[in-house]
């Protein structure tokens, strides 16, 4: 049951990243049509594309982390005994979790609070809706690191 919930949870975030990508592509296409065909560019489309891109990057990083898609140099690690490999991976995961908490959560929450009074000139929304993507992505990456570390420790990975 728990693995089924995890699969749905993971799929939800994957779908969000795909939807953001297609949203950016569609909005950029509409902007080109309005600018060059209709001669009346949209004033808000570029800002919305940028905001969607920020969310796509941070949520997408968490999705990629789950599938171990981030760049990793494992040349020496792959040549070590299995027990050392496992302990090195757990250590790397704990270090990554520490960095996520320190940078993404602490600084992301600080930036979100800092920008709560700033309003986007073109879209008229507060910028904290954009910057909250940093701690949200950090939490998602942290959850995925903890899941991977637990799998390593119980021997399922």
C-alpha positions as CSV (number, residue, x, y, z in Angstrom):
1,X,0.0,0.0,0.0
2,X,2.8,2.5,1.0
3,X,4.7,1.8,-2.3
4,X,1.5,2.5,-4.3
5,X,1.1,5.9,-2.5
6,X,4.8,6.7,-3.2
7,X,4.3,5.9,-6.9
8,X,1.3,8.2,-7.1
9,X,3.2,10.9,-5.2
10,X,6.2,10.6,-7.5
11,X,3.9,10.6,-10.6
12,X,2.2,13.7,-9.4
13,X,5.4,15.7,-9.3
14,X,6.5,14.3,-12.7
15,X,3.2,15.4,-14.2
16,X,3.6,18.9,-12.6
17,X,7.0,19.3,-14.2
18,X,5.7,18.1,-17.6
19,X,2.7,20.5,-17.3
20,X,5.0,23.4,-16.5
21,X,7.2,22.6,-19.5
22,X,4.3,22.4,-21.9
23,X,2.8,25.5,-20.3
24,X,6.0,27.5,-20.9
25,X,6.2,26.2,-24.5
26,X,2.5,27.0,-25.2
27,X,2.8,30.5,-23.6
28,X,6.0,31.3,-25.6
29,X,4.3,30.2,-28.8
30,X,1.2,32.4,-28.0
31,X,3.6,35.3,-27.3
32,X,5.3,34.8,-30.7
33,X,1.9,34.8,-32.4
34,X,0.7,37.9,-30.6
35,X,4.0,39.7,-31.2
36,X,4.8,38.9,-34.9
37,X,1.4,38.0,-36.4
38,X,-1.0,40.2,-34.5
39,X,1.5,43.0,-33.8
40,X,0.3,43.3,-30.2
41,X,2.7,41.6,-27.7
42,X,1.5,40.3,-24.4
43,X,3.0,42.2,-21.5
44,X,2.7,39.4,-19.0
45,X,3.7,36.3,-20.8
46,X,7.5,36.6,-20.3
47,X,7.1,37.0,-16.5
48,X,4.7,34.0,-16.3
49,X,7.2,31.9,-18.3
50,X,10.0,32.9,-16.0
51,X,7.9,32.1,-12.9
52,X,6.9,28.7,-14.3
53,X,10.6,28.0,-15.2
54,X,11.7,28.6,-11.6
55,X,9.1,26.1,-10.4
56,X,10.0,23.6,-13.1
57,X,13.7,23.8,-12.1
58,X,13.2,23.2,-8.4
59,X,10.5,20.6,-8.6
60,X,12.3,19.0,-11.6
61,X,15.5,18.7,-9.5
62,X,13.6,16.6,-7.0
63,X,12.1,14.4,-9.7
64,X,15.5,13.9,-11.2
65,X,17.0,13.2,-7.8
66,X,14.6,10.3,-7.2
67,X,15.7,8.6,-10.4
68,X,19.4,9.3,-9.7
69,X,19.6,11.5,-12.8
70,X,21.9,14.1,-11.4
71,X,25.5,14.1,-12.4
72,X,27.6,11.8,-10.3
73,X,31.3,10.8,-10.6
74,X,31.4,7.1,-9.6
75,X,34.5,5.9,-11.3
76,X,36.3,5.1,-8.0
77,X,33.2,4.2,-6.0
78,X,32.2,1.5,-8.5
79,X,35.5,-0.2,-8.0
80,X,35.2,-0.4,-4.2
81,X,33.7,-3.3,-2.2
82,X,29.9,-3.2,-1.9
83,X,29.9,-2.4,1.9
84,X,32.2,0.6,1.3
85,X,30.1,1.7,-1.7
86,X,27.0,1.6,0.5
87,X,28.5,3.6,3.4
88,X,30.0,6.2,0.9
89,X,26.5,6.6,-0.7
90,X,24.9,7.0,2.7
91,X,27.5,9.6,3.7
92,X,27.0,11.5,0.4
93,X,23.2,11.4,0.9
94,X,23.5,12.8,4.5
95,X,25.9,15.5,3.3
96,X,23.5,16.4,0.5
97,X,20.6,16.5,3.0
98,X,22.6,18.8,5.2
99,X,23.3,21.2,2.3
100,X,19.7,21.1,1.3
101,X,18.5,22.1,4.8
102,X,21.2,24.7,5.1
103,X,20.8,26.4,1.7
104,X,17.4,25.5,0.1
105,X,15.3,25.5,3.2
106,X,17.0,28.2,5.4
107,X,17.8,30.6,2.6
108,X,14.7,29.7,0.5
109,X,12.4,30.5,3.4
110,X,14.4,33.7,4.0
111,X,14.0,34.8,0.4
112,X,10.3,33.9,0.4
113,X,9.8,36.1,3.5
114,X,12.0,38.9,2.1
115,X,10.0,39.1,-1.2
116,X,6.6,38.9,0.5
117,X,6.0,42.6,0.0
118,X,7.4,42.8,-3.5
119,X,4.8,42.7,-6.3
120,X,5.6,41.8,-9.9
121,X,5.1,44.8,-12.2
122,X,3.6,42.9,-15.0
123,X,1.5,40.2,-13.4
124,X,0.7,41.9,-10.1
125,X,1.4,39.0,-7.8
126,X,3.7,38.9,-4.8
127,X,7.1,37.5,-5.7
128,X,7.1,35.1,-2.7
129,X,4.9,32.8,-4.9
130,X,7.9,32.5,-7.1
131,X,10.5,32.2,-4.4
132,X,8.6,29.6,-2.4
133,X,9.6,27.1,-5.1
134,X,13.1,27.0,-3.5
135,X,12.0,25.6,-0.1
136,X,9.3,23.4,-1.7
137,X,11.9,21.9,-4.1
138,X,14.3,21.6,-1.1
139,X,11.7,19.7,0.9
140,X,10.9,17.4,-2.0
141,X,14.6,16.7,-2.7
142,X,15.2,16.1,1.1
143,X,12.3,13.6,1.2
144,X,13.8,11.8,-1.9
145,X,17.2,11.7,-0.3
146,X,15.8,10.2,2.9
147,X,13.9,7.6,0.9
148,X,17.0,6.7,-1.0
149,X,19.1,6.5,2.2
150,X,16.6,4.3,3.9
151,X,16.6,2.0,0.9
152,X,20.4,1.8,1.0
153,X,20.4,1.1,4.8
154,X,17.8,-1.7,4.5
155,X,19.6,-3.1,1.5
156,X,16.9,-2.6,-1.2
157,X,19.1,-0.5,-3.4
